[in-house]
Amino acid sequence: MRKLTFLLFIAIVAASCSSVKISSDFDKTAAFSSYKTFAFTKEAQALPGLNDLNRGRILTAVENELVAKG
């Protein structure tokens, strides 16, 4: 019985992990090399569902990558 419960638990965990779906979208015709500045919109700065610490981490990481790319 214990073995069956363990196998059922493993099956549920494996099934829950397979439902994660990630996608991205961007304009493939945009000439990003011509842009020299950037700014975050109010919606991007709000990032609903995150606390202030994580919001700051995300915005800082994005800003660092954009600055590194020039």
C-alpha distances in whole Angstrom, upper triangle without the diagonal:
4,5,5,6,9,10,11,12,14,15,17,19,20,21,23,25,26,28,30,34,37,40,44,47,51,54,55,59,59,61,59,62,65,63,64,62,59,58,55,55,55,51,50,51,49,46,44,41,42,43,46,45,43,46,48,46,46,49,50,48,50,53,53,52,55,57,56,57,60
4,5,5,6,9,10,11,12,14,15,17,18,20,21,23,25,27,29,32,35,39,42,46,49,53,53,57,57,59,57,60,62,61,61,60,57,56,53,53,53,49,48,49,47,44,42,39,39,40,44,42,40,43,45,43,43,47,48,45,47,51,50,49,52,55,54,54,58
4,5,5,6,9,10,11,12,14,15,16,18,20,21,23,25,27,31,34,37,41,44,48,51,51,55,56,58,56,58,61,59,60,59,56,55,52,53,52,49,48,49,47,44,42,39,39,41,44,42,40,43,45,43,42,46,47,45,46,50,49,48,51,53,52,53,56
4,5,5,6,9,10,10,12,14,15,16,18,20,21,23,26,29,32,36,39,43,46,50,50,54,54,57,55,57,60,58,60,58,55,54,51,52,51,48,47,48,46,43,41,38,38,40,43,42,40,42,45,43,42,46,47,45,46,49,49,48,51,53,52,53,56
4,5,5,6,9,10,11,12,14,15,17,19,20,22,24,28,31,34,38,41,45,48,49,53,53,55,53,56,58,57,58,56,53,52,49,49,48,45,44,45,43,40,38,35,35,37,40,39,37,39,42,40,39,43,44,42,44,47,47,46,49,51,50,51,54
4,5,5,6,9,10,11,12,14,16,17,19,21,23,26,29,33,36,40,43,47,47,51,51,53,51,53,56,54,55,54,51,50,47,48,47,44,43,44,42,38,37,34,34,36,39,37,35,38,40,38,37,41,42,40,41,45,44,43,46,49,48,48,52
4,5,5,6,9,10,10,12,14,16,17,19,21,25,28,31,35,38,42,45,45,49,50,52,50,52,55,54,55,54,51,50,47,47,47,44,42,44,42,39,37,34,35,37,40,38,36,38,41,38,38,41,42,40,41,45,44,43,46,48,47,48,51
4,5,5,6,9,10,11,12,14,16,17,20,23,27,30,34,37,40,44,44,48,49,51,49,52,54,53,54,53,50,49,46,46,45,42,41,42,40,37,35,32,33,35,38,37,35,37,40,38,37,40,42,39,40,44,44,43,45,48,47,48,51
4,5,5,6,9,10,11,13,15,16,18,22,25,28,32,35,39,42,43,47,47,49,47,50,52,50,52,50,47,46,43,43,43,39,38,39,38,34,32,29,30,32,35,34,31,34,36,34,34,37,38,36,38,41,41,40,43,45,44,45,48
4,5,5,6,9,10,11,13,15,17,20,23,27,30,34,37,41,41,45,45,47,45,48,50,49,50,49,46,45,42,42,42,39,38,39,37,34,33,30,30,32,35,33,31,33,36,33,32,36,37,35,36,40,39,38,41,43,42,43,46
4,5,5,6,9,10,11,13,16,19,22,25,29,32,36,39,40,43,44,46,45,47,50,48,50,48,45,45,42,42,42,39,37,39,37,34,33,30,31,33,36,35,32,34,37,34,33,37,38,36,36,40,40,39,41,44,43,43,47
4,5,5,6,9,10,11,14,17,21,24,28,31,34,38,39,42,43,45,43,46,49,47,48,47,44,43,40,40,39,36,35,36,35,31,29,26,28,30,33,32,29,31,34,32,31,35,36,34,35,38,39,37,40,43,42,42,45
4,5,5,6,9,11,12,16,19,22,26,29,33,36,37,41,41,43,41,43,46,44,45,44,41,40,37,37,37,34,33,34,32,29,28,25,25,27,31,29,26,29,31,29,28,32,33,31,32,35,35,34,37,39,39,39,42
4,5,5,7,9,11,14,17,21,24,28,31,35,35,39,39,41,40,42,45,43,45,43,41,40,37,38,38,35,33,35,33,30,29,26,27,29,32,31,28,30,32,30,28,32,33,31,32,35,35,34,36,39,38,38,41
4,5,5,7,10,13,16,20,23,26,30,33,34,38,38,41,39,42,44,43,45,43,40,40,37,37,37,33,32,34,33,29,28,25,26,29,32,31,28,30,33,31,29,32,34,31,32,36,36,34,36,39,39,39,42
4,6,6,8,11,15,18,22,25,28,32,33,36,37,39,37,40,43,41,42,41,38,37,34,34,34,30,29,31,29,25,24,22,23,25,29,28,25,26,29,27,26,29,31,29,29,33,33,32,34,37,36,37,40
4,6,6,10,12,16,19,23,26,30,30,34,35,37,35,37,40,38,40,38,35,35,32,32,33,29,28,29,28,25,24,21,22,25,28,26,23,25,28,25,24,27,29,26,27,30,31,29,31,34,33,33,37
4,6,8,11,15,18,22,25,28,29,33,33,36,34,37,39,38,40,39,36,35,33,33,33,30,28,31,30,26,25,23,24,27,30,29,25,27,30,27,25,28,30,27,27,31,32,30,32,35,34,34,37
4,6,10,13,17,20,23,27,28,31,32,34,33,36,38,37,38,37,34,33,31,31,31,27,26,28,27,23,23,21,22,25,28,28,24,25,28,26,24,27,29,27,27,30,31,29,31,34,34,33,36
4,7,10,14,17,21,24,25,29,29,31,30,33,35,33,35,34,31,30,27,27,28,24,23,25,24,20,20,18,19,22,25,25,21,22,25,23,20,23,25,23,23,26,27,25,27,30,30,30,33
4,7,10,14,17,21,22,25,26,28,27,30,32,30,32,31,28,28,25,26,26,23,21,24,23,20,20,19,20,23,26,25,22,22,25,23,20,23,25,22,21,25,26,24,25,29,28,28,31
4,7,11,14,18,18,22,22,25,23,26,28,27,29,28,25,25,22,23,24,21,19,22,21,18,18,18,19,22,24,23,20,20,22,20,17,20,22,19,18,22,23,20,22,25,25,24,27
4,7,11,14,15,19,19,21,20,23,25,24,26,26,23,23,21,21,23,20,18,21,21,18,19,19,20,23,25,25,21,21,23,21,18,20,22,19,17,21,22,20,20,24,24,22,25
4,7,11,12,15,15,18,16,20,22,20,23,22,19,20,18,19,21,18,16,19,20,17,19,20,20,23,24,24,21,20,22,20,17,18,20,18,15,18,20,17,17,21,21,19,22
4,7,9,12,12,15,14,18,20,18,21,21,18,19,18,18,20,18,16,20,21,18,20,21,22,25,26,26,23,21,23,22,18,19,21,19,16,19,21,18,17,21,22,19,22
4,6,9,9,12,11,14,16,15,18,18,16,17,16,17,20,18,16,20,21,19,22,23,24,27,27,27,24,22,23,23,19,19,21,19,16,18,20,17,16,19,20,17,19
4,5,6,9,10,13,14,14,17,18,16,18,18,18,21,20,18,22,24,22,25,27,27,30,30,30,27,25,26,26,22,21,23,22,18,20,22,19,17,20,21,18,19
4,6,8,10,13,14,15,18,19,18,20,21,21,25,23,22,25,27,25,28,29,30,32,32,33,30,28,28,28,24,23,25,23,20,21,23,19,18,21,21,18,19
4,6,9,12,12,14,17,19,18,21,22,22,26,25,23,26,29,27,30,32,32,35,35,35,32,30,30,30,26,25,27,25,22,23,24,21,19,22,22,19,20
4,6,9,9,10,14,15,15,17,18,19,23,22,21,24,26,25,28,30,30,33,32,32,30,27,28,27,24,23,24,23,19,20,21,18,16,19,19,16,16
4,5,6,8,11,13,14,17,19,20,24,24,22,25,28,27,30,32,32,34,33,33,31,28,28,28,25,23,24,23,19,19,20,18,15,17,18,14,14
4,5,6,9,11,11,14,16,18,22,22,19,22,25,24,27,30,29,31,30,30,27,25,25,24,21,19,20,19,15,15,17,14,11,13,14,10,11
4,6,8,11,12,16,18,21,24,25,22,24,27,27,30,32,31,33,32,31,29,27,26,26,23,21,21,20,17,16,17,14,12,13,13,9,9
4,6,10,12,15,18,20,24,24,22,24,28,27,31,33,32,34,32,32,31,28,27,27,25,22,23,22,19,18,19,17,13,14,15,12,11
4,6,8,11,14,16,20,21,19,21,24,24,27,30,29,31,29,29,27,25,24,24,21,19,19,19,16,14,16,14,11,12,14,11,9
4,7,11,14,17,20,22,19,20,24,24,28,30,29,30,28,28,27,24,23,23,21,18,18,18,15,13,14,14,10,10,12,10,7
4,7,11,13,17,18,16,17,20,21,25,27,26,27,25,25,24,21,20,20,18,15,15,16,13,11,13,13,9,9,12,11,9
4,7,10,13,15,12,13,17,17,21,24,22,23,21,22,21,18,17,17,15,12,13,14,11,9,12,12,8,9,13,12,10
4,7,10,12,10,10,13,15,18,21,20,21,19,20,19,15,15,16,14,11,12,14,11,9,13,13,10,11,15,15,14
4,7,8,6,6,10,11,14,17,16,17,16,17,16,12,12,14,12,8,11,13,10,9,13,14,12,13,17,16,16
4,5,5,6,9,10,13,17,16,18,16,18,17,13,14,16,14,11,14,16,13,13,17,17,15,17,20,20,20
4,5,5,6,9,11,15,14,16,14,17,16,13,14,16,14,12,15,17,15,15,19,20,18,20,23,23,23
4,5,5,6,8,12,13,15,14,17,15,12,14,16,14,12,16,17,15,16,19,20,18,21,23,23,24
4,5,5,9,12,11,13,13,15,13,9,11,13,10,8,12,13,11,12,16,16,15,17,20,20,21
4,6,9,12,11,12,10,12,11,8,9,11,10,8,11,13,12,12,15,17,16,17,20,21,21
4,6,9,8,10,9,12,11,8,10,13,11,10,14,16,14,15,19,20,19,21,24,24,25
4,7,6,9,9,12,10,7,10,12,9,10,13,14,13,15,18,18,18,21,23,23,25
4,6,8,10,13,11,9,12,14,12,13,16,17,17,19,21,22,22,25,27,27,28
4,7,10,12,10,9,13,14,13,14,17,18,18,20,22,23,24,26,28,29,30
4,7,8,6,6,9,10,10,12,14,15,16,18,20,21,22,24,25,26,28
4,6,6,6,9,10,11,12,14,16,17,18,20,22,23,24,26,28,29
4,6,5,6,9,10,11,12,14,15,16,18,20,21,22,24,26,27
4,5,5,6,9,10,11,12,15,15,16,19,20,21,22,25,26
4,5,5,6,9,10,11,12,14,15,17,18,20,21,23,25
4,5,5,6,9,10,11,12,14,16,17,18,20,22,23
4,5,5,6,8,10,10,12,14,15,16,18,20,21
4,6,5,6,9,10,10,12,14,15,16,18,20
4,5,5,6,9,10,11,12,14,15,17,19
4,5,5,6,9,10,11,12,14,15,17
4,5,5,6,9,10,10,12,14,15
4,5,5,6,9,10,11,13,15
4,5,5,6,9,10,11,13
4,5,5,6,8,10,11
4,6,5,6,9,10
4,5,5,6,9
4,5,5,6
4,5,5
4,5
4
